[in-house]
Amino acid sequence: MTSPLHPHTRLIHDGIGRTEFGETSEAMFLTSGFIYDRAEQAEATFLGTETHYQYSRFGNPTISALEKKLASLEGAEDCRVTATGMAAVNAALLCLLSAGDRIVASRALFGSCHWIVSTLLPRFGITPVFVDATDMADWRKALSTPAKVVLLESPSNPMLEILDLQAIADLAHAAGALVVVDNVFATPLLQLPMEFGADIVVYSCTKHMDGQGRVLGGAVLGSKKFIEEVLQPFTRNTGPAMSVFNAWVLLKSLETLPIRLEAACARAAVIADFLAEHPAVEQVWYPHRADHPQAALARAQMKSGGTLLSFALKGGKEAAFKAMNALQLIVISNNLGDSRSMVTHPATTTHMRIGADERAKLGIGDGVVRLSVGLEHAQDLINDLKQALENRK
């Protein structure tokens, strides 16, 4: 799906289906079901020979507006939204996979995504193969055997690893696999995975798209054929439907996403530079810094470095906890992409359950702190981090 309008403009104008009342803002159709004019219309709707809303678990005008807006922004043919980001990941995988299939996944996944691949899918006879995210030799080896799906996220959570999307997509397609990319850290404004060969893109709309800590939501984007013939039967019958109210809130939030994202990215870059110079900090990971291991690739794939960064404190978990507890402005939360700046300790929160051995493979040390930069003034955030790093002693 293409449009001559700039993405910032499309976020305001695309997807609106005004009623006869001519409302300015999208209407919120807070209804569970819909009425048919006649029994024959109901039959035709269920047969698929007539287009009519049936039930809000299947579709709703407010939800359709959000799906159209997201598809336009992503440059995808179609979209379906879900109750949460994890519902989106789960649906995108399970609608494709069957017993006997093989999935190749980056080891650098969000904890719940890692659990689905490592623990849930094998229960259904699906074989998982994990790959070191940035090791192309490992990808080539894993994809020398046919696979059904490849799952990855870039930048990765929480170590901000950048994966070569085009190279991995080429290997995956040669192995017969569809590529699913979790693009939540970058958002569609900073990175469009389909331009680099991805087949399916998933999001947690809870993060930057809402950006104000209010509602949950997820999205799956792909070709019209995939959405209608593969994903839709799964979501209709298993029911991971988004709340209509949440869809309406997200529609309004998306109008300001470009302004919020640009401001937060600018602050994140400044803060990454500050932390890199602080004597208490062992290392900083931020995609567009020159010292990032995949800085050149990050600049080729992403329009900016994003709103997330991670840093390792000297002194391990004790130093990390003391610094986090000393923060006065930045809050402790495992959420991200919010207007408020937030820190979390991945080893004891988001990635606790993958185990110490797996964390070691991912480089998630006990001193690593993930920082989601919000919209506070950059100097206030720097001052808060400075006093927290001094008070940690």
Helices and strands as residue ranges (DSSP letters): H 7-13, H 39-47, H 61-74, E 78-82, H 85-94, E 102-106, H 111-115, I 116-120, H 121-123, E 127-131, H 136-142, E 149-153, H 165-174, E 178-182, H 187-190, G 193-196, E 200-204, I 206-210, E 218-222, H 224-225, I 226-231, H 232-238, H 244-254, H 257-277, E 281-285, H 295-301, E 308-313, H 316-326, E 331-332, E 342-344, G 346-348, G 352-354, H 356-362, E 368-372, H 378-391
